[in-house]
Amino acid sequence: MSVEPRNKCVAIRSPRGGTTTEIDWGDGHKSRYPHEILRGYCPCAGCQGHSGTIRFIPCEGIQLELEDIEVVGNYALRFQWFDGHGTGLYSYRYLRSICQCDECRPVKTDRPEMPRL
């Protein structure tokens, strides 16, 4: 099965101590994810529950520094945060859907509820 270029991660940059992670996609798009967005939209069941609706979870008081990024197969990333949280698998499709740029999110709202993927 061939992966759509828009959902193919070709490079990841997240400098130690930084507050953003950048991903280059197979279609030439570059996404920049503030760590508050990555952690707030963590897809794990502990953060999101089992309702099927993805919602933003505020990150007040949470350390937003990444310890590690693990590539999972050809389809996802696992972010390990310095506070020990690291159970969410962020599929490339999901990551592309939470890109905050104007091109990906033409109607920008503060922190929208997201539909089930």
C-alpha positions as CSV (number, residue, x, y, z in Angstrom):
1,M,0.0,0.0,0.0
2,S,1.4,3.4,-1.1
3,V,1.4,6.3,1.4
4,E,-0.1,9.6,0.3
5,P,2.8,12.2,0.1
6,R,0.9,14.6,2.3
7,N,0.9,11.9,5.1
8,K,4.5,10.8,4.6
9,C,7.0,12.2,7.1
10,V,10.4,12.9,5.5
11,A,12.1,14.8,8.3
12,I,11.6,15.7,12.0
13,R,13.4,18.5,13.9
14,S,12.9,19.0,17.6
15,P,16.0,20.5,19.3
16,R,16.7,19.6,22.9
17,G,15.1,22.2,25.2
18,G,13.1,23.7,22.3
19,T,9.4,24.5,22.4
20,T,8.4,23.3,18.9
21,T,8.8,20.3,16.7
22,E,8.9,20.7,12.9
23,I,8.0,18.0,10.4
24,D,8.7,18.0,6.6
25,W,6.0,16.1,4.6
26,G,6.4,14.3,1.3
27,D,4.3,16.9,-0.5
28,G,6.7,19.6,0.4
29,H,4.7,21.1,3.3
30,K,6.5,22.0,6.5
31,S,4.5,21.8,9.7
32,R,5.5,23.6,13.0
33,Y,4.0,22.2,16.1
34,P,4.2,24.1,19.4
35,H,4.7,21.5,22.2
36,E,1.5,22.9,23.8
37,I,-0.4,21.7,20.7
38,L,1.2,18.3,20.6
39,R,0.7,17.6,24.3
40,G,-2.8,19.2,24.3
41,Y,-4.0,17.0,21.5
42,C,-2.3,13.8,22.8
43,P,-4.3,11.0,21.3
44,C,-3.8,8.5,24.1
45,A,-6.8,7.0,25.9
46,G,-5.5,8.5,29.2
47,C,-5.8,12.0,27.8
48,Q,-8.8,11.6,25.4
49,G,-10.8,8.8,26.9
50,H,-12.8,6.6,24.6
51,S,-15.5,9.0,23.2
52,G,-14.0,9.2,19.7
53,T,-13.9,13.0,19.8
54,I,-10.5,14.5,20.0
55,R,-10.4,17.6,22.3
56,F,-7.7,19.9,23.4
57,I,-6.5,19.3,27.0
58,P,-4.9,22.4,28.5
59,C,-1.3,21.9,29.6
60,E,-1.1,24.2,32.6
61,G,1.6,23.1,35.0
62,I,2.9,20.3,32.6
63,Q,6.5,20.2,31.5
64,L,6.4,20.6,27.7
65,E,9.9,19.4,26.9
66,L,10.4,16.3,24.8
67,E,12.8,13.7,25.9
68,D,12.6,11.5,22.8
69,I,10.7,11.0,19.6
70,E,10.3,7.4,18.3
71,V,9.3,6.5,14.8
72,V,6.6,3.8,14.8
73,G,6.6,1.8,11.6
74,N,5.8,3.9,8.5
75,Y,2.8,5.6,10.0
76,A,3.3,7.3,13.4
77,L,5.5,9.0,16.0
78,R,5.6,8.4,19.7
79,F,6.6,11.5,21.8
80,Q,8.2,10.8,25.2
81,W,7.8,13.9,27.4
82,F,10.2,14.7,30.3
83,D,7.4,14.2,32.8
84,G,7.2,10.5,31.8
85,H,4.1,10.7,29.6
86,G,4.6,8.8,26.4
87,T,1.7,6.5,25.5
88,G,0.1,8.4,22.6
89,L,0.8,7.3,19.1
90,Y,0.5,10.2,16.7
91,S,-0.3,8.8,13.2
92,Y,1.1,10.9,10.4
93,R,-2.4,11.5,9.2
94,Y,-3.4,12.8,12.7
95,L,-0.3,15.0,12.9
96,R,-1.1,16.5,9.5
97,S,-4.7,17.1,10.7
98,I,-3.6,19.1,13.7
99,C,-1.2,21.3,11.8
100,Q,-1.9,24.9,12.9
101,C,-0.8,26.7,9.7
102,D,-3.2,28.8,7.6
103,E,-2.9,26.4,4.7
104,C,-4.0,23.4,6.7
105,R,-6.5,25.2,8.9
106,P,-8.0,27.9,6.7
107,V,-10.7,28.7,9.2
108,K,-8.6,29.3,12.3
109,T,-10.3,29.0,15.7
110,D,-8.6,29.1,19.1
111,R,-8.6,25.4,19.9
112,P,-11.4,23.6,18.1
113,E,-13.0,20.3,18.9
114,M,-11.8,17.8,16.3
115,P,-13.9,15.1,14.7
116,R,-13.1,11.4,15.1
117,L,-10.4,10.4,12.6
